């Protein structure tokens, strides 16, 4: 008997004895799960379905790459296959050879059998393959398919990438993925758009780096309204956003308040900054000290803009004002997942700061930190160093502050809180955009997006939110005059250091081969309200290949990691869920009068003191006011912001003795109790994005909550009644826009 056969026999006896012992002792079968054939291509290292062969052994038949076995070896192999049956499974001939070659052993608990399988592992951590009742040839073929599938590079369509193209190309090369700069007919794994989700309308799978509705939601007026709603509910939590007025609709209110402030104290002379609603890169921004200085008209039309209190005491470095550009990844909305880049940019003014006065209000290089403005200053310094020049890394500034005794841990904690609270403020309206743009049941891509937060540190180190950009610049080069009158784009080391890392690690998090089931991971013990958020190293799991060739992730998860601390702020999302539930026609973003009546009736909010006639009057009053505030709206009816106002009014009527937040919570609990549990995930549609249907198709289907309206006739009657009542109740000024 050969030594080879003796070794195999000894191993068989050990395996059988271990299996019998396990049955006797009742081994926990759930300690190490065995992956099914439908498992992902990147299983957990504890899985036993990863083949123990290396890459070279899959490229040619095993018989040709190894010496021929002797006669005893052949016999022993044949006998081994018959002897190695273990609970309906056999070890392939390949696994038998690996059993002799591998260096150490590991016992695996097989789920549902109560048995232990003893196998050996290679130095790379892979286990021998166990095939259930299959011959060696079929097993080897499946091994090859698994390896080929695992190694298939991720494909990225960069045809719409625009200014982020260079940083994206570098990131794809570092990840060893495959780029399609001109697109392709077959579906790609990831589509990188430059501006909007709708840059390419023909996507039915994969992932897109934009959310529909994000551009509209982050315009300055919508952003101010969303934060203002949260300030009504949580004034102390949302004091990081400067007091704002929306022009021209709130011009009289703004003028009256400023006049009263000056009358009460003649020494007070505040400064305000005016920002056009659709402006970007500092375009159209100017400072004023009196309402009469406002430029309200653009030609013959009123100019939509936001006027905010100007922060007069900013933190200075080298006597210069600066702001922070922080990159934030929204990985998903349902559930909400937020990541913050550990490194950001600081953009410096190019003229020493002085508090605003009537003489220096027009000095943009002193008061405005926008890179696109200051780059035209003669004092702008392009530097290859991360800690000097007019654009520096955030870490270099924080280190400099730490050297002066500043508690940068506390500063970073406050910035994280600001980001989470801001995202919570805009999510409700985003969900309404999605349900309108993304019809349920239509195949399409999932979405993620990188946002640019512009944050100013005050002299007391409190962070203030200036604005949020839906399309932050990802350019890694800058324009420079290389000869008189000759300008070229040259590399910017500071931009490349920050932006390539953000894009690369965003792609790593969205890698379809490594995505895991989305589970809300609340940190053990959580955080109580008011506690400081600690700075921690990122603990994201990575594959061995990434560990060897890529740096650790520069993106830190902050939500749902800190759910316990911030979840109580998500009241408006619950109101938005009610709004969406009663919208009626799929794809609609406005609540009709019948749907509003249905909401009141279903939640039992009417009584003798608040009749249905009063409900109609409330609907007309609020929709008329909001229609005047949003003249560019193409749909008639009650939008989410108007519905929130109506909800606050109803809460105040019903629970008069409570504060506003308690009123809203009480009414929410009442409505949710009347409505019962929300529909299942498959019914209410995950907020992973899919391609939108044309409006004409959307309008053909009703989504009414009344189960009695399931047959076609009642549906038609309900639709016609809703339309007639809507025509009767809505303001006359809206009728001309119904067909648009």
LINGI-V878710 format. One record per residue. N is the residue number from 1. PHI is phi in whole degrees, 0 to 359 (* if undefined). PSI is psi in radians with two decimals (NA if undefined). D_CENTER is the distance of its C-alpha to the mean C-alpha in whole Angstrom. Layout:
n->[N:N]
phi->[PHI:PHI]
psi->[PSI:PSI]
d_center->[D_CENTER:D_CENTER]
//
This chain:
n->[1:2:3:4:5:6:7:8:9:10:11:12:13:14:15:16:17:18:19:20:21:22:23:24:25:26:27:28:29:30:31:32:33:34:35:36:37:38:39:40:41:42:43:44:45:46:47:48:49:50:51:52:53:54:55:56:57:58:59:60:61:62:63:64:65:66:67:68:69:70:71:72:73:74:75:76:77:78:79:80:81:82:83:84:85:86:87:88:89:90:91:92:93:94:95:96:97:98:99:100:101:102:103:104:105:106:107:108:109:110:111:112:113:114:115:116:117:118:119:120:121:122:123:124:125:126:127:128:129:130:131:132:133:134:135:136:137:138:139:140:141:142:143:144:145:146:147:148:149:150:151:152:153:154:155:156:157:158:159:160:161:162:163:164:165:166:167:168:169:170:171:172:173:174:175:176:177:178:179:180:181:182:183:184:185:186:187:188:189:190:191:192:193:194:195:196:197:198:199:200:201:202:203:204:205:206:207:208:209:210:211:212:213:214:215:216:217:218:219:220:221:222:223:224:225:226:227:228:229:230:231:232:233:234:235:236:237:238:239:240:241:242:243:244:245:246:247:248:249:250:251:252:253:254:255:256:257:258:259:260:261:262:263:264:265:266:267:268:269:270:271:272:273:274:275:276:277:278:279:280:281:282:283:284:285:286:287:288:289:290:291:292:293:294:295:296:297:298:299:300:301:302:303:304:305:306:307:308:309:310:311:312:313:314:315:316:317:318:319:320:321:322:323:324:325:326:327:328:329:330:331:332:333:334:335:336:337:338:339:340:341:342:343:344:345:346:347:348:349:350:351:352:353:354:355:356:357:358:359:360:361:362:363:364:365:366:367:368:369:370:371:372:373:374:375:376:377:378:379:380:381:382:383:384:385:386:387:388:389:390:391:392:393:394:395:396:397:398:399:400:401:402:403:404:405:406:407:408:409:410:411:412:413:414:415:416:417:418:419:420:421:422:423:424:425:426:427:428:429:430:431:432:433:434:435:436:437:438:439:440:441:442:443:444:445:446:447:448:449:450:451:452:453:454:455:456:457:458:459:460:461:462:463:464:465:466:467:468:469:470:471:472:473:474:475:476:477:478:479:480:481:482:483:484:485:486:487:488:489:490:491:492:493:494:495:496:497:498:499:500:501:502:503:504:505:506:507:508:509:510:511:512:513:514:515:516:517:518:519:520:521:522:523:524:525:526:527:528:529:530:531:532:533:534:535:536:537:538:539:540:541:542:543:544:545:546:547:548:549:550:551:552:553:554:555:556:557:558:559:560:561:562:563:564:565:566:567:568:569:570:571:572:573:574:575:576:577:578:579:580:581:582:583:584:585:586:587:588:589:590:591:592:593:594:595:596:597:598:599:600:601:602:603:604:605:606:607:608:609:610:611:612:613:614:615:616:617:618:619:620:621:622:623:624:625:626:627:628:629:630:631:632:633:634:635:636:637:638:639:640:641:642:643:644:645:646:647:648:649:650:651:652:653:654:655:656:657:658:659:660:661:662:663:664:665:666:667:668:669:670:671:672:673:674:675:676:677:678:679:680:681:682:683:684:685:686:687:688:689:690:691:692:693:694:695:696:697:698:699:700:701:702:703:704:705:706:707:708:709:710:711:712:713:714:715:716:717:718:719:720:721:722:723:724:725:726:727:728:729:730:731:732:733:734:735:736:737:738:739:740]
phi->[*:286:299:300:295:299:299:296:297:298:295:298:297:297:295:293:294:296:297:293:298:295:296:292:275:65:297:296:279:259:293:230:288:260:292:277:299:268:294:293:287:237:289:295:302:280:289:258:268:281:294:271:271:270:296:292:284:271:274:210:301:295:298:276:268:230:292:290:287:284:296:296:296:297:298:295:294:297:293:299:299:282:273:270:294:218:56:80:237:230:269:291:299:299:297:298:292:295:301:279:270:286:271:218:248:211:264:241:272:270:300:81:248:70:250:248:257:262:229:251:238:285:294:275:93:277:266:291:274:247:252:276:52:227:282:298:294:294:296:297:297:292:301:296:297:296:294:296:293:294:269:296:293:290:257:231:272:251:293:247:289:57:290:271:298:296:296:293:299:299:297:295:295:296:276:61:265:245:261:239:292:250:76:203:291:292:292:260:285:224:244:253:265:272:234:230:302:269:302:226:274:258:267:237:202:80:224:238:274:222:258:294:90:292:299:296:290:264:297:298:289:297:297:296:295:296:291:298:300:292:293:295:278:228:300:284:285:246:274:275:251:300:299:226:229:259:251:269:296:250:297:297:297:298:298:296:294:292:297:293:298:290:291:287:213:292:280:277:220:291:247:230:245:253:236:299:302:260:286:208:56:78:292:80:278:208:253:222:236:215:303:292:276:293:260:277:247:239:72:263:249:291:270:283:202:237:247:233:296:272:282:274:237:280:289:245:230:56:66:246:282:212:230:249:258:247:262:235:258:264:279:198:254:225:283:287:231:235:236:241:290:289:242:220:243:240:249:256:292:245:224:308:282:227:300:297:219:299:281:250:299:271:277:293:289:263:255:251:267:304:299:296:272:290:296:270:280:292:268:293:245:275:230:280:276:279:243:225:93:273:223:228:281:297:298:295:289:295:297:294:293:298:295:268:93:286:279:290:298:291:299:295:299:295:293:300:298:300:296:298:296:294:297:300:291:265:299:304:292:300:296:291:302:294:295:281:268:234:293:299:83:265:295:187:280:271:231:209:201:264:249:249:267:258:234:248:267:283:299:273:74:281:282:235:276:272:190:236:257:282:231:296:296:246:289:246:221:228:278:220:277:271:205:306:80:246:243:223:273:241:299:243:302:294:297:296:301:274:284:297:298:296:292:301:282:296:298:298:291:264:306:297:279:236:287:248:304:282:233:292:261:269:299:305:85:62:231:280:302:97:285:280:275:284:273:228:287:291:248:296:287:225:285:303:297:293:300:283:241:239:289:295:299:270:255:252:286:241:212:276:303:251:302:298:283:242:296:294:280:271:288:294:298:292:294:298:297:295:302:296:296:252:300:95:290:298:91:277:242:233:269:283:297:293:295:293:298:298:300:298:291:294:274:57:261:265:204:294:270:220:280:293:295:295:298:297:296:300:300:297:298:288:294:295:294:287:293:290:282:233:295:274:291:263:240:270:121:260:279:298:297:293:295:297:299:297:295:299:296:296:296:293:293:277:233:295:278:260:288:305:300:292:299:293:299:296:291:300:297:295:296:294:292:290:277:81:295:293:301:297:302:289:275:270:75:298:275:284:278:225:295:283:275:300:301:298:287:300:289:281:245:260:234:274:279:286:293:287:265:273:271:299:297:300:297:295:297:297:296:292:296:300:294:297:293:297:297:286:267:286:300:297:293:271:295:291:261:296:274:287]
psi->[2.30:2.78:-0.60:-0.82:-0.68:-0.77:-0.79:-0.70:-0.75:-0.74:-0.67:-0.76:-0.72:-0.74:-0.74:-0.73:-0.69:-0.70:-0.71:-0.72:-0.66:-0.71:-0.68:-0.72:-0.09:0.99:2.43:2.07:-0.08:0.08:-0.77:1.83:2.62:2.17:2.49:2.90:-0.34:0.21:2.90:2.89:-0.24:1.28:2.93:2.56:-0.37:-0.11:2.61:0.20:-0.04:2.21:2.58:0.15:2.70:3.08:-0.65:-0.51:-0.21:-0.19:-0.24:2.76:2.52:-0.63:-0.54:-0.41:-0.04:2.79:2.65:2.39:2.69:3.11:-0.77:-0.62:-0.71:-0.81:-0.75:-0.61:-0.76:-0.73:-0.63:-0.75:-0.62:-0.51:-0.33:0.23:2.31:1.78:0.90:0.11:2.66:2.63:2.27:2.89:-0.61:-0.79:-0.62:-0.71:-0.69:-0.54:-0.57:-0.49:-0.56:2.76:-0.53:2.90:2.72:2.40:2.40:2.35:2.17:2.14:2.31:-0.06:-0.36:0.23:2.76:2.28:2.18:2.02:2.93:2.71:2.50:2.98:-0.35:0.05:-0.02:2.53:2.87:2.65:2.34:2.07:2.31:1.91:0.86:2.62:2.89:-0.63:-0.76:-0.65:-0.77:-0.66:-0.73:-0.61:-0.77:-0.71:-0.73:-0.74:-0.72:-0.73:-0.68:-0.63:0.00:2.15:2.58:2.39:2.39:2.17:1.98:0.27:-0.34:0.29:-0.48:-2.19:-0.31:0.12:-0.81:-0.80:-0.62:-0.72:-0.78:-0.74:-0.74:-0.69:-0.73:-0.58:-0.18:0.69:-3.11:2.19:2.49:1.56:-0.36:0.16:3.10:2.83:-0.76:2.69:2.50:2.85:-0.66:2.39:2.17:1.85:2.69:-0.60:-1.00:2.75:-0.55:0.28:-0.56:2.01:-0.11:0.43:2.21:0.03:-3.11:-2.69:2.51:2.46:0.39:2.59:2.42:2.43:-0.17:-0.69:-0.82:-0.70:-0.54:0.13:2.67:-0.63:-0.84:-0.67:-0.77:-0.70:-0.73:-0.77:-0.63:-0.69:-0.76:-0.55:-0.55:-0.69:-0.71:1.24:-0.63:-0.53:-0.48:0.64:0.12:-0.06:2.20:2.61:2.34:2.67:2.53:2.21:2.54:-0.08:-0.48:0.42:-0.79:-0.73:-0.77:-0.83:-0.75:-0.77:-0.71:-0.70:-0.70:-0.68:-0.78:-0.58:-0.62:-0.57:1.85:-0.33:-0.27:2.19:1.37:2.76:2.56:2.63:2.29:2.21:2.13:2.51:-0.77:0.25:2.75:2.78:0.58:0.08:2.21:0.08:2.40:2.84:2.55:2.81:-0.07:2.46:-0.45:-0.27:-0.06:2.45:1.56:-0.33:2.46:1.65:-2.18:-0.01:2.61:2.46:2.06:2.15:3.03:2.34:2.27:2.72:2.37:2.32:1.87:-0.29:1.25:2.80:2.37:2.54:2.23:0.59:0.27:2.48:2.53:2.81:2.98:2.24:1.96:2.35:2.25:2.26:2.15:1.84:-0.58:2.80:-0.43:1.63:2.87:2.18:2.14:2.34:2.52:2.34:2.32:-0.35:2.46:-2.92:2.63:2.25:2.18:2.53:2.88:0.20:2.32:2.43:2.43:2.56:2.52:2.45:2.97:-0.44:-0.57:0.23:-0.50:0.05:1.52:-0.55:-0.19:-0.64:-0.45:2.26:0.00:2.24:-0.70:-0.38:-0.87:-0.39:-0.35:0.00:2.54:-0.29:-0.01:2.33:1.99:2.14:2.49:-0.21:2.55:-0.18:0.13:2.99:-3.08:-0.12:2.12:2.94:2.65:-0.69:-0.64:-0.64:-0.72:-0.70:-0.67:-0.70:-0.68:-0.63:-0.39:0.12:0.14:2.42:1.50:-0.40:-0.72:-0.69:-0.80:-0.67:-0.75:-0.63:-0.73:-0.78:-0.72:-0.77:-0.83:-0.78:-0.66:-0.78:-0.72:-0.58:-0.59:-0.26:-0.72:-0.83:-0.60:-0.70:-0.58:-0.72:-0.73:-0.81:-0.45:-0.63:-0.29:1.63:2.43:2.54:-0.04:2.19:2.49:-3.13:2.81:2.91:2.67:2.86:2.47:2.21:2.69:1.96:2.20:2.03:2.37:2.34:2.21:2.99:-0.53:0.19:0.19:2.26:2.46:2.33:2.14:-0.89:2.97:2.28:2.22:-0.40:1.20:2.53:2.26:0.38:2.39:0.39:2.81:2.75:2.30:2.49:1.86:-0.30:2.82:2.01:0.03:2.10:2.43:2.74:2.15:2.67:2.56:1.77:-0.63:-0.80:-0.75:-0.71:-0.71:-0.88:-0.64:-0.73:-0.71:-0.82:-0.79:-0.79:-0.43:-0.79:-0.70:-0.70:-0.51:0.10:2.02:-0.37:-0.22:0.17:2.43:2.83:2.38:1.96:2.30:1.92:1.73:2.27:2.46:2.22:-0.44:-2.91:2.35:2.76:2.24:-0.18:2.72:2.46:2.12:2.70:2.23:2.74:2.54:2.34:0.44:2.32:2.49:2.73:2.80:-0.63:-0.73:-0.69:-0.66:-0.54:-0.25:2.60:2.94:2.77:2.37:0.01:2.22:2.21:2.25:-0.27:2.27:0.22:-0.66:0.69:-0.77:-0.57:-0.54:-0.09:-0.49:-0.25:-0.16:0.76:-0.72:-0.50:-0.65:-0.63:-0.72:-0.62:-0.68:-0.77:-0.85:-0.62:-0.50:0.17:-0.65:-1.76:2.26:2.41:-0.11:2.61:0.11:2.49:2.14:2.93:-0.66:-0.71:-0.65:-0.70:-0.74:-0.71:-0.83:-0.78:-0.76:-0.68:0.00:0.90:-0.13:2.67:-2.92:-0.47:-0.21:1.45:3.02:-0.47:-0.69:-0.60:-0.78:-0.71:-0.75:-0.76:-0.83:-0.79:-0.82:-0.75:-0.62:-0.75:-0.75:-0.48:-0.63:-0.55:-0.36:1.24:-0.37:0.03:2.34:-0.04:2.48:2.70:-2.96:2.03:3.13:-0.78:-0.66:-0.67:-0.67:-0.72:-0.77:-0.67:-0.75:-0.70:-0.79:-0.70:-0.69:-0.63:-0.70:-0.56:1.19:-0.56:-0.10:2.85:2.83:-0.81:-0.77:-0.59:-0.81:-0.76:-0.75:-0.74:-0.65:-0.80:-0.66:-0.84:-0.77:-0.59:-0.66:-0.61:-0.40:-3.02:2.65:2.70:2.80:2.90:-0.71:-0.38:-0.71:-0.06:2.04:2.58:0.47:2.38:2.56:2.84:2.40:2.56:2.76:2.66:-0.65:-0.64:-0.68:-0.70:-0.16:-0.33:2.30:2.57:1.17:2.55:-0.32:2.08:-0.32:-0.24:0.64:-0.34:2.75:-0.71:-0.90:-0.57:-0.77:-0.74:-0.75:-0.72:-0.76:-0.68:-0.75:-0.74:-0.79:-0.77:-0.64:-0.74:-0.63:-0.61:-0.49:2.71:2.55:-0.51:-0.28:-0.27:-0.53:-0.31:-0.01:-0.64:-0.12:NA]
d_center->[64:62:60:57:58:59:55:53:56:55:51:52:54:51:48:51:52:48:47:50:50:46:47:50:48:45:42:39:37:33:33:32:31:32:30:31:31:28:26:23:24:23:25:25:28:30:30:34:33:32:35:37:38:37:36:40:41:39:41:44:46:47:51:51:49:51:55:57:57:61:62:62:58:58:60:58:54:56:57:53:52:54:54:50:49:47:46:45:44:46:45:45:48:45:44:47:48:45:46:49:47:44:44:43:43:40:40:38:38:38:36:38:41:42:43:42:42:43:42:42:39:39:38:34:34:34:36:39:38:39:40:41:45:44:46:46:45:43:41:41:40:37:36:36:33:31:31:31:28:26:27:26:24:20:21:19:20:20:22:20:19:21:21:18:21:23:20:18:22:23:19:21:24:23:21:24:22:24:23:24:25:27:24:26:27:26:22:20:18:15:16:15:15:17:16:15:14:17:19:20:21:22:19:20:18:16:12:11:9:9:9:12:13:11:14:16:14:14:18:20:22:19:17:20:21:18:19:22:22:20:23:25:24:23:25:26:22:21:24:22:21:25:27:27:29:28:30:33:32:33:35:38:36:35:39:40:38:39:42:43:41:44:46:46:46:47:46:42:41:37:35:32:30:29:26:26:24:23:24:22:24:26:28:30:29:32:34:36:38:40:39:41:40:37:37:36:37:36:39:40:36:35:32:29:27:26:29:28:30:30:30:33:33:30:30:32:33:36:36:33:30:27:23:20:17:15:12:8:5:2:3:4:6:9:9:7:6:5:8:10:13:16:18:18:20:23:25:28:31:34:37:37:36:38:38:38:41:43:44:40:38:38:37:34:34:34:32:29:27:25:26:27:30:31:31:34:36:39:38:34:34:32:32:32:31:28:30:32:32:30:27:26:24:22:24:27:27:26:29:31:30:31:34:35:34:31:29:26:24:25:23:20:20:20:17:15:16:16:12:11:14:13:9:11:14:12:10:14:15:11:12:16:15:14:17:19:17:17:20:20:22:21:20:17:14:11:8:5:6:7:9:12:14:17:19:23:25:28:31:31:27:25:22:22:19:20:17:14:14:12:14:15:18:17:21:23:27:28:31:35:38:40:43:45:43:41:37:35:31:32:29:27:27:25:22:23:22:19:17:18:17:14:14:16:14:10:13:14:11:11:14:16:19:17:14:15:16:13:15:14:16:17:19:23:25:22:22:24:24:25:24:23:20:22:21:20:20:17:19:16:19:20:23:26:26:23:24:28:26:23:22:20:16:16:12:13:11:11:10:11:14:15:15:19:19:16:16:19:18:16:19:18:16:19:21:18:19:23:22:21:23:26:25:27:27:24:22:24:22:25:27:31:34:34:31:31:35:33:31:33:36:34:33:36:36:39:42:46:44:41:42:41:42:41:37:38:39:36:34:36:36:32:31:34:33:29:30:32:29:27:30:28:27:28:28:30:29:27:24:21:22:26:25:24:27:29:28:28:32:33:31:34:37:36:36:38:38:35:33:30:27:29:31:27:26:30:30:26:28:31:29:27:30:32:29:29:26:23:23:22:19:21:22:20:17:14:11:11:12:15:18:19:23:26:26:30:29:26:29:31:30:30:27:30:30:33:34:38:36:36:39:39:42:40:37:39:41:37:36:39:40:36:37:40:39:36:39:41:39:37:38:40:38:35:38:38:34:34:35:32]
//
